[in-house]
Amino acid sequence: MRIGCGAGFAGDRIEPAVRLAERAGLDDLVLECLAERTIALGQQRRLRDPAAGYDPRLRARFTPLLPVALARGVRVVTNMGAANPLAAGAATRDLLGELGLGGRVAVLTGDDVLDRIDPRAPALEDGVPLADHGELVSANAYLGAEELLPALDTGADVVLTGRVADPALFVAPLAHRLGWALDDWPRLAAGTLVGHLLECAGQVTGGYFADPGRKDVPGLADLGFPFADVAADGTATIGKPEGTGGAVTTATVREQLLYEVTDPTGYRTPDVVLDLRQVRAEQTGADRVRIGGAVGGPRPDELKVSVGYRAGHRAEAGISYAGPGAAQRARLAADVVLARLGGAGARLRADVLGGPDEARLRVAAMAPDPDAAEVVCHEVEALYTNGPAGGGGVRTDVREVVGVVSAMLPRSEVEPAVAVLEVDRAAP
């Protein structure tokens, strides 16, 4: 089967996914749009509006993509459900109706475990009890292929999830189409390797890899996104559509292989513990790299949980200086602000950016409440007439911060469920 990746993060480009669906002969297209930061932002939006919380670009991505994907029988699997998968499913159903498309949407829920996480549990990052970091506002377990497979079994054209481990978004479609058992560790390791290489989309085709003069990448402005041809035994070849920019080489593959892997001897996912030490990459043609050698062990008994908490309010403010002595005036402005805010109860830093004749002061602070954060911004704004000569271009921003830590939760505490939404094709 052939599986592609049409998005590697929430802000990714849209047209490469359409091109994959249109020209690559895919069976499945995965859009991986969720990270710890983006699900925290989704939880912020849902706290303000219970109907929000899913990916705000869902409609913009699906409007050009779904007509192409459904016409070619390409199943779309994505975690754009973020903090509100059911609302994302309803929005997708409504969009299908607007586009005159018939289709079935399956929504996987169950990753939200805020009512099941123990606030006294230690955070993996620092050992401090979760509740001691601040008021807990979210807890999302990283689901795996086992939880995702029932949604695929519905025959859905579009499958929407919340927090699912990135490689599992690929492992589940592979296992579903190729008939892999969920305790077939060699094949699950092979599928996880494929998922890990594809999950960041353009990174494995030269994006984020490019470094002029050292690692040149052709056609970066028209970067093609990747796909993998995967055999029933798990062997796979990474490629990209012909005529697109970028490159698939052993170097791009090896760099992505090590991305975000802290322990290559035991990369833990909900599906398998992956050992990468025997992985090999072989160039088999232009923009084609064969991969293999992944070794897998039994999956963990616990699932990782991403826990969001109220961490305070962040203030950012800046002012620019130009002309002779600009850098010295910006540094003086920094001294003034720090002296004024010394007892404000906020964590502060001030940086002077730029050169001697054009510089900008950037002040950043974490404050316990929005009023304290606004005080920081006001002090920078006051530099217009109370600071060094020639200041201008003040910009300020205050927003609440949801901090993120991690914990573990027994699998038995998670109760996944699948909802199916359908829309009939509009009459001609």
C-alpha positions in Angstrom: 0.0 0.0 0.0 1.0 3.6 -0.4 0.6 6.1 2.5 1.4 9.8 2.4 1.8 12.6 4.8 0.1 15.9 3.9 0.9 17.9 7.0 3.6 17.8 9.6 2.3 20.5 12.0 -0.6 22.8 12.4 0.8 25.6 10.4 2.0 23.5 7.4 1.3 24.3 3.8 -2.0 23.1 2.3 -1.3 22.5 -1.4 1.3 19.7 -1.1 -1.4 17.5 0.5 -3.8 18.2 -2.4 -1.0 17.3 -4.8 -0.3 14.0 -3.0 -4.0 13.1 -3.1 -4.3 14.1 -6.8 -1.1 12.6 -8.2 0.6 10.1 -5.9 -1.8 7.1 -6.1 -2.3 7.0 -2.4 -4.4 4.6 -0.3 -4.2 6.8 2.8 -3.2 10.3 3.5 -2.3 11.4 7.0 -2.4 15.0 8.2 -0.4 15.2 11.4 -1.3 18.6 12.8 -1.0 18.3 16.6 1.7 18.8 19.1 1.9 19.5 22.9 1.8 23.2 22.2 -1.0 23.1 19.7 -3.3 20.9 21.9 -2.6 23.3 24.8 -3.7 26.2 22.5 -6.8 24.1 21.5 -7.7 23.6 25.2 -7.4 27.4 25.6 -9.8 28.0 22.8 -12.2 25.4 24.1 -12.2 27.0 27.6 -13.3 30.2 26.0 -15.8 28.6 23.6 -17.0 25.0 24.2 -17.7 24.6 20.4 -14.1 25.4 19.6 -10.8 23.6 20.3 -10.3 21.7 17.1 -7.7 22.8 14.5 -8.6 26.3 13.3 -7.3 25.5 9.8 -9.5 22.4 9.4 -11.9 24.0 7.0 -9.1 25.7 5.0 -7.3 22.3 4.6 -10.4 20.2 3.9 -12.1 22.5 1.4 -9.5 21.9 -1.4 -8.5 18.4 -0.2 -11.6 16.4 0.4 -13.1 16.7 -3.2 -9.8 15.4 -4.6 -9.3 12.7 -1.9 -12.8 11.3 -2.0 -12.9 11.3 -5.8 -9.8 9.1 -5.8 -10.7 6.8 -2.9 -8.0 8.2 -0.7 -8.8 7.8 3.0 -7.8 10.8 5.1 -6.6 10.3 8.7 -5.9 13.3 10.9 -5.6 14.5 14.4 -7.1 17.9 13.6 -9.7 17.1 16.2 -7.2 18.4 18.7 -9.1 19.3 22.0 -12.5 18.8 20.5 -12.7 15.9 18.0 -16.5 15.7 18.0 -16.9 19.3 17.0 -14.3 18.7 14.3 -16.3 15.8 13.1 -19.5 17.9 12.9 -17.6 20.7 11.1 -16.3 18.1 8.6 -19.7 16.6 8.0 -21.2 20.1 7.4 -18.4 20.9 5.0 -19.0 17.7 3.0 -22.6 18.7 2.7 -21.7 22.2 1.5 -19.3 20.7 -1.1 -22.0 18.4 -2.4 -19.9 15.3 -1.3 -21.3 12.2 0.2 -19.1 10.7 2.8 -18.6 9.1 6.2 -16.7 10.7 9.0 -15.4 8.6 12.0 -14.4 10.4 15.2 -12.1 8.8 17.8 -12.5 10.1 21.3 -11.2 9.0 24.7 -7.9 10.7 24.8 -9.3 13.3 27.2 -8.4 11.9 30.7 -8.6 15.1 32.8 -11.1 13.4 35.1 -8.8 10.3 35.5 -5.4 11.7 36.0 -4.1 11.9 39.6 -3.2 15.5 40.4 -0.7 14.1 42.9 1.2 12.1 40.3 4.7 13.4 39.6 5.5 15.1 36.3 8.0 13.2 34.2 10.0 16.4 33.6 10.7 17.4 37.2 9.1 15.0 39.6 6.9 17.7 41.0 3.2 16.8 41.6 1.1 17.8 38.6 -1.2 20.1 40.7 1.8 22.0 42.1 2.5 23.4 38.7 -0.8 25.3 38.5 -4.5 24.7 38.0 -4.9 21.6 35.7 -7.0 22.4 32.6 -6.3 19.4 30.3 -4.9 15.9 30.2 -4.7 14.0 26.9 -3.4 10.5 26.6 -1.4 9.5 23.6 -3.6 6.8 22.0 -2.3 4.2 19.6 -3.2 1.9 16.7 -5.4 -0.3 18.9 -7.6 2.6 19.7 -7.6 4.0 16.2 -8.4 0.7 14.3 -12.2 0.6 15.2 -12.6 4.0 13.5 -10.9 2.6 10.4 -13.2 -0.4 10.6 -16.2 1.9 10.0 -15.3 2.4 6.4 -15.0 6.1 6.9 -13.6 8.4 4.2 -12.3 10.8 6.9 -11.1 9.8 10.3 -10.6 12.5 12.9 -8.8 12.1 16.3 -7.6 14.1 19.2 -4.3 13.2 20.8 -2.9 10.1 19.1 0.9 9.3 19.0 2.3 10.6 15.7 3.6 7.3 14.4 0.3 5.6 15.4 -1.6 7.7 12.8 0.4 5.7 10.2 0.7 2.4 12.0 -3.1 2.0 12.2 -3.8 2.4 8.5 -0.9 0.1 7.7 -2.1 -2.6 10.1 -5.7 -2.2 8.9 -4.9 -2.7 5.2 -2.1 -5.2 5.5 -3.7 -7.3 8.2 -1.0 -6.9 10.9 -1.7 -8.2 14.4 -1.2 -5.8 17.2 1.4 -8.0 18.9 3.4 -8.6 15.7 6.3 -6.5 17.1 8.6 -6.8 14.0 5.8 -5.4 11.7 4.7 -2.8 14.2 8.3 -1.7 14.5 8.5 -1.4 10.7 5.3 0.6 10.6 6.4 2.9 13.4 9.6 3.5 11.6 7.6 4.5 8.5 5.4 6.7 10.6 8.3 8.4 12.3 9.9 9.2 9.0 6.7 10.6 7.4 5.1 12.3 10.4 6.9 15.7 9.9 5.9 15.8 6.2 8.4 18.0 4.3 11.2 17.4 6.8 12.1 14.1 5.2 11.9 15.6 1.7 14.4 18.4 2.5 12.5 20.9 4.5 14.3 21.8 7.8 17.2 19.9 6.4 18.3 22.5 3.9 21.5 24.5 4.8 22.9 26.4 1.8 26.4 25.4 0.8 26.4 22.4 3.1 23.1 20.6 2.4 21.6 22.2 -0.7 18.0 21.3 -1.5 16.6 22.0 -5.0 13.2 23.6 -5.5 12.5 24.4 -1.8 9.8 26.8 -2.7 7.8 24.0 -4.3 8.6 21.3 -1.7 6.9 18.0 -2.4 5.6 16.0 0.6 6.5 12.3 1.2 4.8 9.0 0.8 5.9 5.4 1.6 5.3 2.2 -0.4 4.9 -0.4 2.3 4.9 -4.2 1.7 3.0 -6.7 3.9 6.3 -7.7 5.6 6.9 -4.0 6.6 9.7 -3.2 4.1 9.2 0.3 2.8 10.5 2.8 0.3 10.2 6.6 1.0 9.5 8.8 -2.0 7.8 12.0 -3.2 5.7 13.0 -6.3 7.6 13.5 -9.5 8.1 17.1 -10.6 8.1 18.5 -7.0 10.8 20.3 -5.3 12.9 18.9 -2.5 14.9 15.7 -2.3 14.6 12.2 -0.7 18.1 11.0 0.1 19.8 8.8 2.6 20.8 12.0 4.3 17.3 13.5 4.6 16.1 10.1 5.9 18.8 9.7 8.4 18.3 13.2 9.8 14.6 12.7 10.2 15.2 9.3 11.7 17.0 10.9 14.7 14.5 13.8 15.1 13.0 13.9 18.6 14.5 10.5 19.5 16.1 10.7 22.9 16.8 7.0 23.1 17.4 5.2 19.8 17.6 1.8 21.7 14.1 2.1 23.1 11.8 4.7 21.4 8.6 4.2 23.3 5.2 4.5 21.6 1.8 3.2 22.5 2.2 0.4 19.9 5.8 -0.9 20.3 9.1 -0.1 21.9 11.3 0.7 18.8 15.0 -0.1 18.6 16.6 2.0 15.7 20.2 0.7 16.0 19.9 -1.7 13.0 17.9 0.6 10.7 19.5 1.0 7.3 18.7 3.5 4.5 19.6 2.7 0.9 19.2 5.0 -2.2 17.4 3.0 -4.8 16.6 5.7 -7.3 15.9 9.4 -7.7 14.0 10.5 -4.6 13.6 6.9 -3.5 15.1 5.5 -0.3 14.5 2.0 1.0 14.4 1.6 4.7 14.4 -1.5 7.0 16.0 -3.0 10.0 13.6 -1.7 12.7 13.4 -4.0 15.8 10.5 -3.9 18.1 9.6 -5.1 21.6 6.3 -5.3 23.5 4.4 -2.1 24.0 4.4 -0.3 27.3 1.7 -1.0 29.8 1.1 2.7 30.4 0.3 5.6 28.1 1.9 9.0 28.2 -0.4 11.9 29.0 0.2 15.5 28.1 -1.1 17.7 31.0 -1.9 21.3 30.5 -2.0 23.8 33.4 -2.5 27.5 33.9 1.0 28.9 33.9 0.3 32.6 34.1 0.3 35.4 31.5 3.1 36.3 29.1 3.8 39.9 28.2 5.9 40.8 25.2 6.7 44.4 24.3 9.3 46.0 22.0 10.5 49.4 20.9 13.0 50.3 18.2 15.8 52.8 18.0 17.6 54.0 14.9 20.6 56.2 13.9 24.0 56.7 15.6 24.1 55.2 19.1 20.9 53.2 18.6 22.2 50.1 20.4 23.4 52.2 23.4 20.0 53.9 23.6 18.2 50.5 23.4 20.4 49.2 26.2 19.6 52.3 28.3 15.9 51.7 27.7 16.3 48.1 28.9 18.0 49.4 32.1 15.1 51.8 32.7 12.5 49.1 32.3 14.2 46.6 34.5 14.7 49.3 37.2 11.1 50.3 37.0 9.8 46.7 37.1 12.1 45.3 39.7 9.4 44.8 42.3 6.5 44.0 39.9 6.4 40.3 40.7 7.0 39.2 37.2 9.9 37.1 35.7 11.6 39.5 33.3 14.2 39.5 30.6 15.2 42.2 28.2 17.2 41.7 25.0 18.7 44.2 22.6 18.5 42.9 19.0 20.2 44.4 15.9 23.3 46.4 15.3 24.9 49.7 16.4 22.7 51.9 14.1 19.5 50.0 14.3 18.3 48.1 17.4 15.2 46.9 19.0 14.5 46.3 22.7 12.4 43.3 23.4 11.0 42.8 26.9 9.4 39.6 27.9 7.8 38.6 31.2 5.8 35.9 32.8 3.3 37.4 35.3 0.7 35.8 37.6 -2.2 37.6 36.1 -3.1 39.8 33.1 -3.0 43.0 35.1 0.6 42.4 36.1 1.4 41.6 32.5 -0.1 44.8 31.3 2.1 46.8 33.6 5.1 45.4 31.8 3.7 46.5 28.4 2.8 49.9 29.8 6.4 50.5 31.0 7.7 49.8 27.5 5.1 52.1 25.9 6.0 54.8 28.3 9.5 54.9 26.9 8.1 56.9 24.0 8.6 60.1 26.1 10.3 58.9 29.3 13.2 56.9 27.8 16.1 57.6 25.5 15.8 59.7 22.4 14.3 58.4 19.2 12.2 55.4 20.3 9.3 54.3 18.1 7.4 51.3 16.8 6.1 50.0 20.1 4.3 46.7 19.9 2.8 44.9 22.9 1.0 41.6 23.5 -0.4 39.9 26.5 -1.8 36.3 26.5 -2.5 33.5 28.9 0.0 30.6 28.9 -1.0 27.0 29.3 2.1 25.2 30.4 2.6 21.5 29.5 4.1 18.6 31.5 3.8 14.9 31.1 2.7 11.9 33.2 1.8 8.3 32.8 -1.5 6.5 33.0 -2.4 2.8 32.9 -4.1 1.8 29.6 -7.0 0.5 31.6 -8.0 4.0 32.6 -8.6 5.0 28.9 -12.0 4.4 27.3 -11.8 5.1 23.6 -15.0 5.5 21.6 -15.9 6.0 18.0 -18.7 8.2 16.6 -19.8 8.0 13.0 -21.3 10.9 11.1 -22.6 10.6 7.5 -23.8 12.9 4.8 -25.6 11.9 1.7 -24.4 13.2 -1.6 -26.3 16.3 -2.7 -28.7 15.8 -5.5 -27.4 17.1 -8.9 
